[in-house]
Amino acid sequence: MPRKHQVHKLVDLALHSIGEFVTIFGRSLTKYICIISKTNPEYGHTKLHSMLEFMKHLLSYNIPRNLYDKMSRTVLTAIVNLVKETRGTYNDYALTTTFLSEITVALHLTEVVVDTHLRMIEFSAWPKIMRHILYNKLPDMVGLEVLDLGSGSAGWRTSDIEKVIINGITAMPNLVCFILCFDCTDNIIAALAQNCKKLQKLDVTASKSVTERSIAPLLSCKYLKEIKLCKTSVTVSGYATLFLEHLNIEDIDDNLCPSSVAAWFHKYNYNVSLCQQTFSQRIEYSLPIPIISDESDNDKFFEWLGVLSICGNLYV
């Protein structure tokens, strides 16, 4: 049983300190840029981007790659708190232009975590006011493996963000997972198929702009295993084509009615039969069972479970 008061790991303490460091940097940068911009706005803009690049390279060169994703979440959380803090300073006596400059600088701090070392990002975890900057920086996330855009604009600005997303994913050859609900389109899927050859998981739930035209590009994604096309414009015929011609797909929409696909196969003279589940039971004696805890190796446990299910020799 774990202790009631766990001691923080050195890694977590170090990452927390990095978040505080970026916050202090952000406060100083905000004041500095606001003072410069009053007399020379163009120089202030140039200086802002050069300072952000400095911080970006500082993090990139000093944070181990295996900790970069965790560091990015810590830093983005610190930036969220800094934006809230900056908002709290506004009052009826404050100059609107000064306040807007401070908010703009605080938001642009988001750019410091965008680097080739970034492997995973979840847009829905961050406020909408920060997502705009992340969208614009998508082309710089060339090392990304998991891109979760959440619900995008929830279908309100599908055509507006389509070009931004396509410009981003064309620079992501290592992408294995792409999630975009409501706002995905046939053009986005075509860009994924053309540029992201390692794609394994795709979730475009409720994207009405995804139609039968996306089936051919999806068939060219050889490593694709999991597809979520629920509430799109893809018909049963499209699902059936995926079942028939894609060899590696393991999971297609939990909400898809199997009888609908079976009816389509039957209509076109494919042999369709009803499979019944079977139940078997056996008793094993003196069997060592793995102990499950936070430190357990899940892969080894499921391997043990698989050997047990096929009556393999567990005593070796």
Stockholm file with secondary structure:
# STOCKHOLM 1.0

chainA/1-316         MPRKHQVHKLVDLALHSIGEFVTIFGRSLTKYICIISKTNPEYGHTKLHSMLEFMKHLLSYNIPRNLYDKMSRTVLTAIVNLVKETRGTYNDYALTTTFLSEITVALHLTEVVVDTHLRMIEFSAWPKIMRHILYNKLPDMVGLEVLDLGSGSAGWRTSDIEKVIINGITAMPNLVCFILCFDCTDNIIAALAQNCKKLQKLDVTASKSVTERSIAPLLSCKYLKEIKLCKTSVTVSGYATLFLEHLNIEDIDDNLCPSSVAAWFHKYNYNVSLCQQTFSQRIEYSLPIPIISDESDNDKFFEWLGVLSICGNLYV
#=GR chainA/1-316 SS CCCSSCCCCHHHHHHHHHHHHHHHHHHHHHHHHHHHHHHCHHHHHHHHHHHHHHHHHHHHHHSCGGGHHHHHHHHHHHHHHHHHHHHHTCCTTSCHHHHHHHHHHHHHGGGGGCSTTCCEEEGGGSCHHHHHHHHHTGGGCTTCSEEECTTTTTTSSHHHHHHHHHHHHTTCTTCCEEECCSSCBHHHHHHHHHHCTTCCEEECTTCTBCCGGGHHHHHTCTTCCEEECTTSSCCHHHHHHHHHHCSSCCEECTTSCHHHHHHHHHHTTCCCCCCCCCCCCCCCSSCCCCCCCTTCCHHHHHHHHHHHHTTCCCCC
#=GC SS_cons         CCCSSCCCCHHHHHHHHHHHHHHHHHHHHHHHHHHHHHHCHHHHHHHHHHHHHHHHHHHHHHSCGGGHHHHHHHHHHHHHHHHHHHHHTCCTTSCHHHHHHHHHHHHHGGGGGCSTTCCEEEGGGSCHHHHHHHHHTGGGCTTCSEEECTTTTTTSSHHHHHHHHHHHHTTCTTCCEEECCSSCBHHHHHHHHHHCTTCCEEECTTCTBCCGGGHHHHHTCTTCCEEECTTSSCCHHHHHHHHHHCSSCCEECTTSCHHHHHHHHHHTTCCCCCCCCCCCCCCCSSCCCCCCCTTCCHHHHHHHHHHHHTTCCCCC
//
